[in-house]
Amino acid sequence: MAGSERDRLRRLMGEAAALPPDDDFRREVEAEVSSAGTWVKEEWLALLRFDEEMRLALRRVPVPPQLKHALLTTADTQSRRRRFSWFLSRRVAAVMFVVLIASTALVLRQSSTNTNSLNKVALLAMSEHFGRGVLSVETRNPSDLERALADQIPFPVVLPDLGENFQLAGGQKCALAKHTVVYSLWRSEGHFHSLYQFQPRDFGLPDTIERTTVSGNGGCAVTVWTEYGRGYVLVANPSSPEDPRE
């Protein structure tokens, strides 16, 4: 499916998800989704799940009871001279109140989306960590690995600074959920760790996210972050000194 067609379907799904289930437009979109590929169905279901989580989260957001009164009072004070102005100001105040709630909902939805995307990346990386094969490039020099993979990767290869306790063993081109990523193997305190560089937009993540660590199976600690438009996920496995390639 062409990129333009993907964008069109994503736009339609975004519009339809906000409509009630019996809406004619939503039904048309759902019919198209049901006949499309697996990725379309998965994104549609994920979108519906995010919307439900957003609505539930909104119920937990405390809206100050004096906020609406303050907005309306301010509008009333500025519009005493003319009844029309008074009516218009109340409309403006109402719109401001709705915008406030909508903005809160957007922040909550983005937070929920990021959390799900981070968990997805972490799970994929952890799965790959235990299934790595022989490295195509063996080197202790990050610059050498960056140059060796430059022609194979559709984005600039930039290995982050993991600190002096980490020593590079090598790397290669690989994939997470069919998206091309850079894989590199690192040794620290007798343990081997996997690092993946990816494009944040491939997984619906913003260009900058602080380092977030989640616990995984097998004693793994998976850390995901994005910076300068580059994404990274580090799978640390301190419970086993074994090389994951073996």
C-alpha positions as CSV (number, residue, x, y, z in Angstrom):
1,M,0.0,0.0,0.0
2,A,1.4,3.4,-1.0
3,G,2.3,5.9,1.6
4,S,-0.4,8.3,0.4
5,E,-3.1,5.6,0.8
6,R,-1.8,4.9,4.3
7,D,-2.1,8.6,5.2
8,R,-5.6,8.8,3.8
9,L,-6.8,5.8,5.9
10,R,-5.1,7.1,9.0
11,R,-6.9,10.4,8.5
12,L,-10.2,8.8,8.0
13,M,-9.8,6.6,11.0
14,G,-8.9,9.5,13.2
15,E,-12.1,11.3,12.1
16,A,-14.3,8.3,12.4
17,A,-13.1,7.2,15.8
18,A,-14.5,10.4,17.4
19,L,-18.0,9.7,16.0
20,P,-20.7,7.5,17.6
21,P,-20.8,3.8,16.5
22,D,-24.1,4.3,14.5
23,D,-22.8,7.2,12.5
24,D,-22.9,6.6,8.7
25,F,-19.4,7.9,8.0
26,R,-17.9,5.8,10.8
27,R,-19.7,2.7,9.4
28,E,-18.2,3.4,5.9
29,V,-14.7,3.7,7.4
30,E,-15.2,0.5,9.4
31,A,-16.2,-1.3,6.2
32,E,-13.1,-0.1,4.5
33,V,-10.9,-1.1,7.5
34,S,-12.4,-4.6,7.6
35,S,-11.4,-5.2,4.0
36,A,-7.9,-3.6,4.3
37,G,-4.7,-5.1,5.6
38,T,-3.8,-6.3,9.1
39,W,-1.9,-3.2,10.0
40,V,-5.0,-1.1,9.3
41,K,-7.2,-3.2,11.6
42,E,-4.5,-3.1,14.3
43,E,-4.2,0.7,14.1
44,W,-8.0,1.1,14.1
45,L,-8.4,-1.0,17.3
46,A,-5.5,0.8,18.9
47,L,-7.1,4.1,18.1
48,L,-10.4,3.1,19.6
49,R,-8.6,1.8,22.7
50,F,-6.7,5.1,23.1
51,D,-10.0,7.0,22.8
52,E,-11.6,4.9,25.6
53,E,-8.6,5.4,27.8
54,M,-8.7,9.1,27.2
55,R,-12.4,9.3,28.2
56,L,-11.7,7.3,31.4
57,A,-8.7,9.4,32.2
58,L,-10.7,12.6,31.7
59,R,-13.1,11.5,34.4
60,R,-10.2,11.5,36.8
61,V,-9.1,15.1,35.9
62,P,-10.3,17.5,38.6
63,V,-11.8,20.6,37.0
64,P,-11.7,23.4,39.5
65,P,-15.4,24.3,40.2
66,Q,-14.6,28.0,40.2
67,L,-13.1,27.9,36.7
68,K,-16.3,28.1,34.7
69,H,-17.7,30.7,37.1
70,A,-14.6,32.8,36.8
71,L,-14.7,32.7,33.0
72,L,-18.3,33.6,32.8
73,T,-18.0,36.3,35.5
74,T,-15.1,37.9,33.6
75,A,-17.1,37.9,30.4
76,D,-20.2,39.4,32.1
77,T,-18.1,42.2,33.7
78,Q,-16.7,43.2,30.4
79,S,-20.1,43.2,28.6
80,R,-22.5,45.0,30.8
81,R,-23.1,47.9,28.3
82,R,-24.8,45.9,25.6
83,R,-27.0,42.8,25.9
84,F,-25.6,41.4,22.6
85,S,-22.0,41.8,23.8
86,W,-23.0,40.0,27.0
87,F,-24.5,37.1,25.0
88,L,-21.4,37.0,22.8
89,S,-19.0,37.0,25.7
90,R,-20.8,34.1,27.3
91,R,-20.4,32.2,24.1
92,V,-16.7,33.1,24.0
93,A,-16.4,32.0,27.7
94,A,-18.1,28.7,26.9
95,V,-15.8,28.1,23.9
96,M,-12.8,28.8,26.2
97,F,-14.0,26.3,28.7
98,V,-14.5,23.7,26.0
99,V,-11.0,24.4,24.6
100,L,-9.5,23.9,28.1
101,I,-11.2,20.5,28.4
102,A,-10.1,19.5,24.8
103,S,-6.6,20.5,25.5
104,T,-6.5,18.4,28.6
105,A,-7.9,15.5,26.7
106,L,-5.3,15.9,24.0
107,V,-2.4,15.8,26.5
108,L,-3.9,12.7,28.2
109,R,-4.3,11.0,24.8
110,Q,-0.8,11.8,23.7
111,S,0.6,10.5,27.0
112,S,-1.4,7.3,26.6
113,T,-0.2,6.9,23.0
114,N,3.4,7.4,24.0
115,T,3.1,4.9,26.8
116,N,1.7,2.2,24.5
117,S,4.3,3.0,21.8
118,L,7.2,2.8,24.4
119,N,5.9,-0.5,25.6
120,K,5.7,-1.8,22.1
121,V,9.3,-0.8,21.2
122,A,10.5,-2.3,24.5
123,L,8.8,-5.6,23.9
124,L,10.1,-5.9,20.3
125,A,13.7,-5.0,21.4
126,M,13.6,-7.5,24.2
127,S,12.4,-10.2,21.9
128,E,15.2,-9.4,19.4
129,H,17.8,-9.3,22.2
130,F,17.4,-13.0,22.8
131,G,17.4,-14.0,19.2
132,R,20.4,-12.2,17.8
133,G,22.8,-14.1,15.5
134,V,26.3,-13.5,14.4
135,L,27.3,-9.8,14.0
136,S,28.1,-8.6,10.5
137,V,30.5,-6.0,11.9
138,E,32.8,-6.7,14.9
139,T,34.5,-3.6,16.3
140,R,35.1,-1.7,19.5
141,N,35.1,1.6,17.8
142,P,31.6,3.2,17.4
143,S,32.8,5.4,14.5
144,D,33.9,2.3,12.6
145,L,30.5,0.8,13.1
146,E,28.7,4.0,12.1
147,R,30.7,4.1,8.8
148,A,30.3,0.4,8.1
149,L,26.5,0.6,8.3
150,A,26.0,4.0,6.7
151,D,25.1,2.6,3.3
152,Q,22.7,0.0,4.7
153,I,20.6,2.2,6.9
154,P,18.1,4.8,5.5
155,F,18.9,7.3,8.3
156,P,22.1,8.6,9.9
157,V,23.7,6.1,12.2
158,V,24.7,7.8,15.5
159,L,25.5,5.6,18.5
160,P,24.8,7.4,21.8
161,D,27.3,7.8,24.6
162,L,26.4,5.0,27.1
163,G,29.2,5.8,29.4
164,E,32.7,4.5,30.1
165,N,31.4,1.3,31.6
166,F,30.1,0.1,28.2
167,Q,32.3,-1.3,25.5
168,L,31.1,-1.9,22.0
169,A,31.4,-5.4,20.5
170,G,29.9,-4.8,17.1
171,G,26.6,-4.4,15.3
172,Q,24.6,-4.9,12.2
173,K,21.4,-3.9,10.3
174,C,18.2,-5.5,11.6
175,A,14.5,-4.8,12.0
176,L,11.9,-4.2,14.6
177,A,8.3,-4.8,13.3
178,K,9.6,-4.6,9.8
179,H,11.2,-1.2,10.4
180,T,14.9,-0.9,9.7
181,V,17.0,-0.3,12.8
182,V,20.7,-0.4,13.9
183,Y,21.6,-3.1,16.3
184,S,24.8,-2.9,18.4
185,L,26.0,-5.3,21.1
186,W,27.7,-3.9,24.2
187,R,29.5,-5.4,27.1
188,S,29.4,-3.9,30.6
189,E,30.6,-5.5,33.9
190,G,30.7,-8.9,32.3
191,H,27.2,-8.7,30.9
192,F,26.1,-8.2,27.3
193,H,23.5,-5.6,26.4
194,S,21.7,-4.8,23.1
195,L,21.1,-1.3,21.8
196,Y,18.8,-0.4,18.9
197,Q,18.7,2.9,17.1
198,F,15.4,3.5,15.3
199,Q,13.3,6.4,13.8
200,P,10.8,7.6,16.3
201,R,8.1,8.3,13.7
202,D,8.2,4.6,12.7
203,F,6.6,3.8,16.1
204,G,4.6,7.0,16.6
205,L,6.9,8.6,19.1
206,P,7.9,12.3,19.3
207,D,11.5,13.4,18.6
208,T,12.3,13.9,22.3
209,I,11.3,11.7,25.2
210,E,13.3,11.3,28.4
211,R,14.8,8.0,29.2
212,T,12.1,5.6,30.4
213,T,13.0,2.2,31.9
214,V,10.5,-0.7,32.1
215,S,11.1,-4.2,33.6
216,G,11.0,-7.1,31.2
217,N,11.1,-10.9,31.3
218,G,14.2,-12.7,32.2
219,G,15.5,-10.0,34.5
220,C,15.9,-7.5,31.7
221,A,15.6,-3.8,32.1
222,V,14.6,-2.0,28.9
223,T,15.2,1.7,28.5
224,V,13.7,3.7,25.7
225,W,14.4,7.3,24.8
226,T,14.4,9.7,21.8
227,E,16.7,12.7,21.2
228,Y,17.4,15.0,18.3
229,G,14.9,13.0,16.2
230,R,16.7,9.7,16.9
231,G,15.3,6.8,18.9
232,Y,17.1,4.3,21.1
233,V,16.2,1.3,23.1
234,L,18.7,-0.4,25.4
235,V,18.1,-3.9,26.6
236,A,20.2,-4.6,29.8
237,N,20.3,-8.2,31.0
238,P,22.3,-8.2,34.3
239,S,21.0,-11.5,35.3
240,S,23.0,-13.4,32.8
241,P,26.7,-13.0,31.7
242,E,26.1,-14.9,28.5
243,D,26.5,-13.4,25.1
244,P,22.9,-13.2,23.6
245,R,24.2,-14.4,20.3
246,E,25.1,-17.8,21.7
